[in-house]
């Protein structure tokens, strides 16, 4: 069977994990046909009524499951052998060694390596007795490629003693235990197990890898897309007995190096996964066509399979569902996927609202209306954002959010649900809390997504919904499109701030604190504070390629600077990070190119 068919089978098996169990049937109750999901479990027929609130989504998913199961059956009937079936070599799982393994890993030889590869190499070359290596992150972040690259880099003698195992849904820990025992007896000492979190009994039995085989001297690398499953094992079965390597966060410099696209706007649009790189590193068309966050539909599909499916599978498999807590009621009514999606959307939409309200109600330099006014006549100039009631735009966005909040209430999302889902999103490395300090009030919560493409795509979808509002339809299509693009330009500006803030905070930790700072009558986009030396640096971040005095008015305001120095010590640097060329002004303020600034964090 060719590799593309095998990959499709694997993809279908992953998709089925995220869909509700059962076949859709209809029962007549009091003269009315009502939908039920029906399935066999433990040899017994079970069924569950599909509630009205979740009916449309559940029916759609049940039909999707039926289509996928039919396709899977057709693919397997064409000669595909399940790995757990008895094989001549005695293995229960899909174990690949020798020449077959060499051929399999050939495909990644030309690929560049991720920054975290050095940690994997360190594990394979150095001690770490009694410890397994956990390689985990969301889908399409390069985990399997990293495994293949590590196998390729083994010397000939080590390769002869290396094995790759692809776990399947019909495998169990007992299968892997049996196969590892055979491999050990045959002299294999390097074992790479992919998709291990797909095993239903992995979380509760993971200590076998470290306590038995790693302790015997076998190097075991475990990889899987269910990051939450690994997170649970690290607090229980593999506590202090594993080296962890995270792949979810892909910083700008790494994304740029691997895909050959050194453009912060492209990173904003598509950043977060390496899917395009699997096809062509030097083809910009592949980036747009095959990106995980190409449009709202592909983004939702990624969230459903890579994030929602991840959380639900891990929760269901850990201690027989003991970690569901308040989420159990949503899971049992097939509403957990919708709830996770709604919370991710809500976090993104509130980000968009704060982005658009700020320029609409103030005189910020980034205001789309101001940018339009400054354009010469005949160069795309339109006064659409002056002629409409810009406060109405903000109100419309709040109405959209209010409608979504009402939907949350309808499906029963509580603050306890929100808090627990956010906790799991943080465990997946999908969201990060960054400090936002305030000189006149308590610090505020500020959440940043580590996958910018996902945030931008959802913001883009909401902006386009807004642009269809009746207030805008009175203007020409060209004017509406221009206005929409300028609004999205503001969104990209705020996202660029988040990207710079997140990456600077990670690069400066733990020696310097990095945060956004709210002052008495303004704010500083980013402050870098050295508590040991009691000095600080101030940064403004602008999504512009031009130098304009108002970009650094806060940096020149003596009164505001004195406010800052009273709390954070002497100001030793003032910088504007923007999209133009590096330059130092006569007043000492430095301008730094954003791509060069972010690439400076490349410390391979």
Number of C-alpha atoms within 10 A of each C-alpha: 11 6 9 9 13 14 11 14 19 15 12 16 17 20 18 18 17 21 18 19 19 18 16 21 15 13 12 9 9 7 7 9 11 15 20 21 19 17 15 12 10 6 7 7 9 13 15 15 15 19 15 11 12 14 15 11 14 23 19 11 18 19 13 15 23 15 11 17 15 10 15 17 12 12 16 15 10 9 9 14 13 15 18 17 14 12 13 6 8 12 21 20 23 20 22 17 18 13 10 9 19 16 10 14 17 13 13 17 13 8 15 15 18 19 15 14 18 14 15 19 15 11 20 18 11 8 11 18 16 19 26 27 24 23 27 28 25 26 23 22 21 22 26 22 20 23 22 20 22 18 22 17 12 17 9 10 8 13 20 18 18 22 21 21 21 17 25 21 16 14 22 20 20 13 15 22 16 14 19 23 14 15 20 17 10 10 12 20 22 23 22 23 23 21 20 29 28 26 19 20 18 22 27 19 17 21 22 18 27 23 16 15 21 24 16 13 17 24 27 25 26 25 26 25 29 26 29 29 28 29 20 20 19 20 10 15 21 25 12 10 19 24 17 19 18 17 24 23 21 21 23 25 24 20 22 20 16 19 20 16 19 18 14 21 19 15 21 23 23 27 28 28 24 22 21 23 22 16 12 15 18 14 14 14 11 16 25 16 12 17 23 27 30 17 20 18 14 16 19 19 15 19 20 19 20 21 26 22 23 26 25 22 20 26 24 17 20 21 14 12 14 11 16 20 12 17 21 19 14 18 18 11 16 20 21 23 21 19 24 22 15 18 20 21 20 17 15 21 23 15 19 25 21 13 20 23 18 15 19 23 12 10 11 14 14 23 22 23 23 17 13 21 14 9 12 9 10 7 8 11 16 20 13 19 22 14 10 14 13 18 11 12 21 19 14 15 21 16 12 16 17 12 12 16 15 13 15 17 11 10 16 14 23 13 10 12 22 17 13 16 21 19 12 18 21 17 18 26 19 20 19 17 12 18 18 19 20 16 14 10 10 9 14 13 10 15 17 20 24 23 24 24 25 30 28 25 23 22 23 23 14 19 21 16 12 18 17 11 12 9 13 18 12 12 13 11 11 11 19 20 13 18 22 17 16 19 26 21 18 21 26 23 21 21 24 23 20 23 23 21 24 20 17 21 21 15 17 15 10 10 13 20 17 27 22 23 19 19 17 11 8 10 16 19 22 25 26 23 22 18 13 8 11 13 18 23 18 22 23 21 25 25 22 15 13 12 17 10 8 11 18 19 11 20 19 14 10 11 9 17 16 14 14 20 14 9 12 19 18 17 18 9 15 19 19 25 25 25 22 17 15 15 14 12 9 7 8 11 17 16 22 19 16 24 21 15 16 20 16 11 17 14 8 9
